[in-house]
């Protein structure tokens, strides 16, 4: 609680209090100035998007519950600084759009409610998420067509964090087994991570990507037949940055588990890695082939009890033998 002056304070006491208030203001200003073009996307995602996503998960807003969200004084002040000086943080282009500018200041001043979340879901593809550093599209990748496969390679490194890959492919010939694997090549320390994915023609397919540090991303595209994917065949391609908790909620949903937001902060890095490995195995070709066979009934253990029709046929055969 901030100290206030009283009639009994001496001039010496008042003089001692002035530096304390100035020091607090200096620290707050230093914190705000630390936001720049190279880290503003991370600040927006880690500090602001995280709060909003946690609110939607906790209040079940995405399931239709009615709720409201308000920024704290410090967050509101920082948001005003970022968007009041867009040129300094690289947001000059999106803030030229008057509708987006009004949308931003409405969120800063009024916070969010359930209706805003529903409108965001409806119009999110129109928002300049790429300009805000929160999404990447095919223009951020170089497309290359080789003899045996096509590929997409990121022009710059993607920042470490959690992402959702969305893709829709429409080759000339239909295929339910388009190979669309990704590889993250880490900038510092080397090393790679691989993310398997199989895509069905004309169907949007999604999977999570976890980049442990900054990395360049490459995606190889192969058809099961001796044909190549052209760039025009990629009708939708987006990589969206996620918050940690939203990433976990999607991961748990894929595993068929319930996600408890209150326990998420207590999930250790070892436990996180174990759940990630379970998720990643679901996209392995061998697992997908086995799951497909199970859905089709291939390799299923035959029932020991014959069907009524089979039993009737057996009775007729026995009667025929006795004649």
Secondary structure, DSSP 8 states (H G I E B T S, - for coil): ------TT--HHHHHHHHHHHHHHHHHHHHHHHT--TTTHHHHIIIIIIHHHHHHHHHTTGGGT---EE---HHHHHHHHHHHHTHHHHT-TTGGGSHHHHHHHHHHHHH-EEHHHHHHHHHHGGGS-TTTTTSEEEGGGEEEEE-SS-EEEEESS-B-SEEEEEEEEE--SS--S-EEEEEEEEESSS--EEEE--EE-TTS-EEEEEEESSSEEEEEEEE-SSS----GGGEEEEEEEEE-HHHHHHHHHHHHT----HHHHTT--HHHHHHHHHHHHHTTSHHHHHHHHHHHHTTT----SS--HHHHHHHHHHHHHHH-
